[in-house]
Amino acid sequence: MNPHIGSNFDDFLAEEGILEEVTAAALKRVIAWQLTQAMKQQKISKKALAERMHTSRAAVDRALDQTDAGMTLATLASAARALGQRVEIRLVPDFVPAQ
């Protein structure tokens, strides 16, 4: 009998002890992609974004690197603001199946 039949992927990740790590990595990838798309849409280079953020080009590279999990909320907010965006973070309840 397979213990994972009927469970979802989040349950599997939680059982493996990696749910938070995987969720954080996925969020980082989405955020980096959204920043990149906003830059393309506005035709803004990494150098121009760094100037708008009052930071280095290397810091922008780290923010846009989908595999670098070290992006802080302050960096994210700064990049978003420099692109005329804002960051919205909220807590949502876990899915609880009906009994």
VMD Tcl script that builds the backbone (N, CA, C; Angstrom):
set m [mol new atoms 297]
animate dup $m
set s [atomselect $m all]
$s set {name element resname resid chain x y z} {
  {N N MET 1 A 0.848 -1.181 0.000}
  {CA C MET 1 A 0.000 0.000 0.000}
  {C C MET 1 A 0.891 1.241 0.000}
  {N N ASN 2 A 0.676 2.148 -0.926}
  {CA C ASN 2 A 1.473 3.365 -1.037}
  {C C ASN 2 A 0.924 4.428 -0.079}
  {N N PRO 3 A 1.749 4.928 0.864}
  {CA C PRO 3 A 1.264 5.914 1.832}
  {C C PRO 3 A 0.966 7.272 1.209}
  {N N HIS 4 A 1.418 7.509 -0.020}
  {CA C HIS 4 A 1.225 8.816 -0.649}
  {C C HIS 4 A -0.031 8.883 -1.526}
  {N N ILE 5 A -0.701 7.770 -1.722}
  {CA C ILE 5 A -1.923 7.783 -2.529}
  {C C ILE 5 A -2.972 8.621 -1.803}
  {N N GLY 6 A -3.527 9.577 -2.512}
  {CA C GLY 6 A -4.541 10.447 -1.928}
  {C C GLY 6 A -3.975 11.690 -1.275}
  {N N SER 7 A -2.657 11.760 -1.129}
  {CA C SER 7 A -2.052 12.962 -0.548}
  {C C SER 7 A -1.661 13.909 -1.676}
  {N N ASN 8 A -1.335 15.148 -1.315}
  {CA C ASN 8 A -0.899 16.083 -2.342}
  {C C ASN 8 A 0.619 16.279 -2.254}
  {N N PHE 9 A 1.141 17.040 -3.191}
  {CA C PHE 9 A 2.586 17.223 -3.264}
  {C C PHE 9 A 3.114 17.959 -2.038}
  {N N ASP 10 A 2.332 18.925 -1.522}
  {CA C ASP 10 A 2.750 19.637 -0.308}
  {C C ASP 10 A 2.888 18.675 0.866}
  {N N ASP 11 A 1.973 17.702 0.961}
  {CA C ASP 11 A 2.077 16.697 2.028}
  {C C ASP 11 A 3.384 15.912 1.900}
  {N N PHE 12 A 3.707 15.524 0.677}
  {CA C PHE 12 A 4.943 14.787 0.432}
  {C C PHE 12 A 6.162 15.615 0.844}
  {N N LEU 13 A 6.188 16.896 0.415}
  {CA C LEU 13 A 7.319 17.761 0.760}
  {C C LEU 13 A 7.427 17.951 2.271}
  {N N ALA 14 A 6.290 18.097 2.935}
  {CA C ALA 14 A 6.292 18.252 4.392}
  {C C ALA 14 A 6.842 16.995 5.064}
  {N N GLU 15 A 6.424 15.834 4.585}
  {CA C GLU 15 A 6.925 14.583 5.145}
  {C C GLU 15 A 8.426 14.442 4.959}
  {N N GLU 16 A 8.933 14.968 3.852}
  {CA C GLU 16 A 10.373 14.927 3.578}
  {C C GLU 16 A 11.122 16.021 4.341}
  {N N GLY 17 A 10.391 16.953 4.966}
  {CA C GLY 17 A 11.003 18.036 5.734}
  {C C GLY 17 A 11.559 19.155 4.878}
  {N N ILE 18 A 11.047 19.303 3.643}
  {CA C ILE 18 A 11.597 20.320 2.741}
  {C C ILE 18 A 10.535 21.268 2.185}
  {N N LEU 19 A 9.336 21.273 2.762}
  {CA C LEU 19 A 8.264 22.099 2.231}
  {C C LEU 19 A 8.628 23.577 2.224}
  {N N GLU 20 A 9.123 24.103 3.336}
  {CA C GLU 20 A 9.453 25.530 3.406}
  {C C GLU 20 A 10.574 25.895 2.445}
  {N N GLU 21 A 11.578 25.038 2.357}
  {CA C GLU 21 A 12.714 25.285 1.463}
  {C C GLU 21 A 12.262 25.323 0.000}
  {N N VAL 22 A 11.449 24.366 -0.398}
  {CA C VAL 22 A 10.966 24.300 -1.775}
  {C C VAL 22 A 10.031 25.473 -2.080}
  {N N THR 23 A 9.169 25.813 -1.128}
  {CA C THR 23 A 8.254 26.942 -1.308}
  {C C THR 23 A 9.032 28.244 -1.457}
  {N N ALA 24 A 10.039 28.447 -0.628}
  {CA C ALA 24 A 10.854 29.661 -0.708}
  {C C ALA 24 A 11.593 29.738 -2.044}
  {N N ALA 25 A 12.123 28.621 -2.505}
  {CA C ALA 25 A 12.835 28.607 -3.788}
  {C C ALA 25 A 11.875 28.922 -4.932}
  {N N ALA 26 A 10.667 28.387 -4.871}
  {CA C ALA 26 A 9.679 28.667 -5.915}
  {C C ALA 26 A 9.282 30.138 -5.914}
  {N N LEU 27 A 9.100 30.707 -4.734}
  {CA C LEU 27 A 8.759 32.134 -4.647}
  {C C LEU 27 A 9.885 32.996 -5.209}
  {N N LYS 28 A 11.114 32.640 -4.897}
  {CA C LYS 28 A 12.267 33.389 -5.405}
  {C C LYS 28 A 12.296 33.351 -6.925}
  {N N ARG 29 A 12.025 32.185 -7.507}
  {CA C ARG 29 A 12.028 32.071 -8.969}
  {C C ARG 29 A 10.950 32.954 -9.579}
  {N N VAL 30 A 9.773 32.953 -8.986}
  {CA C VAL 30 A 8.668 33.770 -9.507}
  {C C VAL 30 A 9.000 35.249 -9.395}
  {N N ILE 31 A 9.521 35.663 -8.258}
  {CA C ILE 31 A 9.847 37.078 -8.052}
  {C C ILE 31 A 10.929 37.531 -9.022}
  {N N ALA 32 A 11.977 36.727 -9.176}
  {CA C ALA 32 A 13.053 37.074 -10.111}
  {C C ALA 32 A 12.498 37.175 -11.530}
  {N N TRP 33 A 11.618 36.262 -11.903}
  {CA C TRP 33 A 11.010 36.297 -13.236}
  {C C TRP 33 A 10.159 37.554 -13.399}
  {N N GLN 34 A 9.369 37.908 -12.397}
  {CA C GLN 34 A 8.534 39.104 -12.481}
  {C C GLN 34 A 9.377 40.368 -12.610}
  {N N LEU 35 A 10.468 40.437 -11.867}
  {CA C LEU 35 A 11.361 41.595 -11.982}
  {C C LEU 35 A 11.950 41.678 -13.389}
  {N N THR 36 A 12.389 40.541 -13.908}
  {CA C THR 36 A 12.961 40.501 -15.258}
  {C C THR 36 A 11.933 40.930 -16.297}
  {N N GLN 37 A 10.707 40.458 -16.156}
  {CA C GLN 37 A 9.650 40.832 -17.106}
  {C C GLN 37 A 9.350 42.319 -17.042}
  {N N ALA 38 A 9.307 42.891 -15.853}
  {CA C ALA 38 A 9.069 44.326 -15.705}
  {C C ALA 38 A 10.204 45.128 -16.341}
  {N N MET 39 A 11.428 44.644 -16.177}
  {CA C MET 39 A 12.572 45.320 -16.789}
  {C C MET 39 A 12.467 45.283 -18.313}
  {N N LYS 40 A 12.109 44.124 -18.864}
  {CA C LYS 40 A 11.971 44.008 -20.319}
  {C C LYS 40 A 10.862 44.915 -20.833}
  {N N GLN 41 A 9.737 44.903 -20.142}
  {CA C GLN 41 A 8.595 45.708 -20.560}
  {C C GLN 41 A 8.938 47.197 -20.553}
  {N N GLN 42 A 9.701 47.615 -19.559}
  {CA C GLN 42 A 10.063 49.029 -19.430}
  {C C GLN 42 A 11.381 49.368 -20.126}
  {N N LYS 43 A 12.002 48.345 -20.730}
  {CA C LYS 43 A 13.289 48.522 -21.413}
  {C C LYS 43 A 14.340 49.149 -20.493}
  {N N ILE 44 A 14.473 48.549 -19.317}
  {CA C ILE 44 A 15.425 49.021 -18.313}
  {C C ILE 44 A 16.544 47.998 -18.190}
  {N N SER 45 A 17.773 48.448 -18.291}
  {CA C SER 45 A 18.932 47.562 -18.161}
  {C C SER 45 A 19.231 47.301 -16.683}
  {N N LYS 46 A 20.070 46.305 -16.448}
  {CA C LYS 46 A 20.495 46.017 -15.078}
  {C C LYS 46 A 21.244 47.211 -14.492}
  {N N LYS 47 A 22.049 47.843 -15.317}
  {CA C LYS 47 A 22.803 49.004 -14.848}
  {C C LYS 47 A 21.855 50.128 -14.446}
  {N N ALA 48 A 20.841 50.381 -15.261}
  {CA C ALA 48 A 19.869 51.444 -14.947}
  {C C ALA 48 A 19.078 51.097 -13.687}
  {N N LEU 49 A 18.714 49.826 -13.540}
  {CA C LEU 49 A 17.987 49.416 -12.339}
  {C C LEU 49 A 18.856 49.604 -11.108}
  {N N ALA 50 A 20.122 49.236 -11.197}
  {CA C ALA 50 A 21.048 49.417 -10.072}
  {C C ALA 50 A 21.139 50.887 -9.691}
  {N N GLU 51 A 21.213 51.762 -10.686}
  {CA C GLU 51 A 21.270 53.201 -10.403}
  {C C GLU 51 A 19.998 53.670 -9.714}
  {N N ARG 52 A 18.848 53.203 -10.181}
  {CA C ARG 52 A 17.570 53.580 -9.565}
  {C C ARG 52 A 17.474 53.074 -8.125}
  {N N MET 53 A 18.067 51.916 -7.879}
  {CA C MET 53 A 18.025 51.314 -6.545}
  {C C MET 53 A 19.128 51.849 -5.636}
  {N N HIS 54 A 20.047 52.627 -6.176}
  {CA C HIS 54 A 21.213 53.131 -5.440}
  {C C HIS 54 A 22.027 51.964 -4.884}
  {N N THR 55 A 22.306 51.015 -5.770}
  {CA C THR 55 A 23.077 49.836 -5.381}
  {C C THR 55 A 23.987 49.436 -6.535}
  {N N SER 56 A 24.647 48.316 -6.380}
  {CA C SER 56 A 25.574 47.857 -7.403}
  {C C SER 56 A 24.875 46.956 -8.420}
  {N N ARG 57 A 25.521 46.807 -9.555}
  {CA C ARG 57 A 25.024 45.893 -10.581}
  {C C ARG 57 A 25.051 44.457 -10.038}
  {N N ALA 58 A 26.036 44.142 -9.213}
  {CA C ALA 58 A 26.132 42.806 -8.625}
  {C C ALA 58 A 24.916 42.507 -7.740}
  {N N ALA 59 A 24.449 43.504 -7.004}
  {CA C ALA 59 A 23.257 43.305 -6.161}
  {C C ALA 59 A 22.035 43.046 -7.026}
  {N N VAL 60 A 21.930 43.720 -8.165}
  {CA C VAL 60 A 20.822 43.478 -9.093}
  {C C VAL 60 A 20.932 42.075 -9.669}
  {N N ASP 61 A 22.147 41.669 -10.024}
  {CA C ASP 61 A 22.350 40.299 -10.534}
  {C C ASP 61 A 21.881 39.269 -9.517}
  {N N ARG 62 A 22.191 39.483 -8.238}
  {CA C ARG 62 A 21.758 38.543 -7.197}
  {C C ARG 62 A 20.232 38.536 -7.080}
  {N N ALA 63 A 19.621 39.710 -7.157}
  {CA C ALA 63 A 18.157 39.794 -7.057}
  {C C ALA 63 A 17.484 39.073 -8.217}
  {N N LEU 64 A 18.095 39.114 -9.388}
  {CA C LEU 64 A 17.510 38.490 -10.570}
  {C C LEU 64 A 17.901 37.027 -10.743}
  {N N ASP 65 A 18.850 36.552 -9.940}
  {CA C ASP 65 A 19.299 35.170 -10.015}
  {C C ASP 65 A 18.258 34.275 -9.354}
  {N N GLN 66 A 17.612 33.450 -10.159}
  {CA C GLN 66 A 16.527 32.609 -9.652}
  {C C GLN 66 A 17.000 31.558 -8.657}
  {N N THR 67 A 18.285 31.270 -8.641}
  {CA C THR 67 A 18.793 30.238 -7.735}
  {C C THR 67 A 19.408 30.816 -6.463}
  {N N ASP 68 A 19.545 32.137 -6.375}
  {CA C ASP 68 A 20.122 32.773 -5.194}
  {C C ASP 68 A 19.007 33.076 -4.202}
  {N N ALA 69 A 18.965 32.315 -3.126}
  {CA C ALA 69 A 17.895 32.468 -2.143}
  {C C ALA 69 A 18.169 33.589 -1.147}
  {N N GLY 70 A 19.239 34.351 -1.336}
  {CA C GLY 70 A 19.629 35.365 -0.376}
  {C C GLY 70 A 18.991 36.726 -0.549}
  {N N MET 71 A 18.010 36.849 -1.419}
  {CA C MET 71 A 17.378 38.151 -1.620}
  {C C MET 71 A 16.557 38.523 -0.388}
  {N N THR 72 A 16.806 39.718 0.143}
  {CA C THR 72 A 16.061 40.173 1.310}
  {C C THR 72 A 14.793 40.895 0.874}
  {N N LEU 73 A 13.876 41.054 1.799}
  {CA C LEU 73 A 12.654 41.809 1.507}
  {C C LEU 73 A 12.982 43.255 1.167}
  {N N ALA 74 A 14.004 43.804 1.806}
  {CA C ALA 74 A 14.397 45.186 1.515}
  {C C ALA 74 A 14.880 45.320 0.072}
  {N N THR 75 A 15.664 44.363 -0.393}
  {CA C THR 75 A 16.141 44.383 -1.779}
  {C C THR 75 A 14.976 44.229 -2.746}
  {N N LEU 76 A 14.094 43.315 -2.435}
  {CA C LEU 76 A 12.910 43.104 -3.265}
  {C C LEU 76 A 12.065 44.368 -3.345}
  {N N ALA 77 A 11.822 44.995 -2.209}
  {CA C ALA 77 A 11.021 46.225 -2.183}
  {C C ALA 77 A 11.705 47.342 -2.962}
  {N N SER 78 A 13.021 47.432 -2.849}
  {CA C SER 78 A 13.771 48.454 -3.566}
  {C C SER 78 A 13.700 48.238 -5.074}
  {N N ALA 79 A 13.875 46.998 -5.511}
  {CA C ALA 79 A 13.802 46.684 -6.940}
  {C C ALA 79 A 12.401 46.957 -7.477}
  {N N ALA 80 A 11.407 46.545 -6.737}
  {CA C ALA 80 A 10.020 46.770 -7.167}
  {C C ALA 80 A 9.728 48.269 -7.274}
  {N N ARG 81 A 10.136 49.014 -6.275}
  {CA C ARG 81 A 9.912 50.469 -6.280}
  {C C ARG 81 A 10.621 51.122 -7.460}
  {N N ALA 82 A 11.814 50.675 -7.762}
  {CA C ALA 82 A 12.580 51.231 -8.883}
  {C C ALA 82 A 11.906 50.936 -10.221}
  {N N LEU 83 A 11.044 49.920 -10.234}
  {CA C LEU 83 A 10.317 49.564 -11.459}
  {C C LEU 83 A 8.870 50.049 -11.422}
  {N N GLY 84 A 8.551 50.908 -10.449}
  {CA C GLY 84 A 7.199 51.444 -10.352}
  {C C GLY 84 A 6.194 50.422 -9.856}
  {N N GLN 85 A 6.667 49.459 -9.099}
  {CA C GLN 85 A 5.824 48.397 -8.557}
  {C C GLN 85 A 5.880 48.453 -7.036}
  {N N ARG 86 A 5.079 47.637 -6.405}
  {CA C ARG 86 A 5.172 47.484 -4.960}
  {C C ARG 86 A 5.085 46.001 -4.625}
  {N N VAL 87 A 5.604 45.657 -3.488}
  {CA C VAL 87 A 5.598 44.276 -3.035}
  {C C VAL 87 A 4.378 44.079 -2.148}
  {N N GLU 88 A 3.717 42.962 -2.351}
  {CA C GLU 88 A 2.570 42.612 -1.516}
  {C C GLU 88 A 2.786 41.206 -0.998}
  {N N ILE 89 A 2.920 41.084 0.304}
  {CA C ILE 89 A 3.128 39.784 0.933}
  {C C ILE 89 A 1.999 39.584 1.931}
  {N N ARG 90 A 1.420 38.392 1.907}
  {CA C ARG 90 A 0.322 38.128 2.833}
  {C C ARG 90 A 0.345 36.681 3.272}
  {N N LEU 91 A -0.265 36.440 4.395}
  {CA C LEU 91 A -0.411 35.079 4.893}
  {C C LEU 91 A -1.755 34.538 4.423}
  {N N VAL 92 A -1.752 33.293 4.022}
  {CA C VAL 92 A -2.985 32.635 3.618}
  {C C VAL 92 A -3.110 31.337 4.410}
  {N N PRO 93 A -4.339 30.963 4.756}
  {CA C PRO 93 A -4.495 29.734 5.525}
  {C C PRO 93 A -4.133 28.509 4.697}
  {N N ASP 94 A -3.609 27.501 5.381}
  {CA C ASP 94 A -3.356 26.224 4.724}
  {C C ASP 94 A -4.683 25.617 4.293}
  {N N PHE 95 A -4.630 24.837 3.259}
  {CA C PHE 95 A -5.819 24.121 2.814}
  {C C PHE 95 A -6.138 23.046 3.843}
  {N N VAL 96 A -7.340 23.051 4.318}
  {CA C VAL 96 A -7.789 22.018 5.254}
  {C C VAL 96 A -8.957 21.306 4.599}
  {N N PRO 97 A -8.796 20.018 4.275}
  {CA C PRO 97 A -9.887 19.308 3.601}
  {C C PRO 97 A -11.110 19.178 4.502}
  {N N ALA 98 A -12.268 19.172 3.869}
  {CA C ALA 98 A -13.525 19.018 4.611}
  {C C ALA 98 A -13.567 17.634 5.246}
  {N N GLN 99 A -14.106 17.572 6.438}
  {CA C GLN 99 A -14.218 16.303 7.159}
  {C C GLN 99 A -15.481 15.565 6.775}
}
mol reanalyze $m
mol bondsrecalc $m
mol representation Tube
mol addrep $m
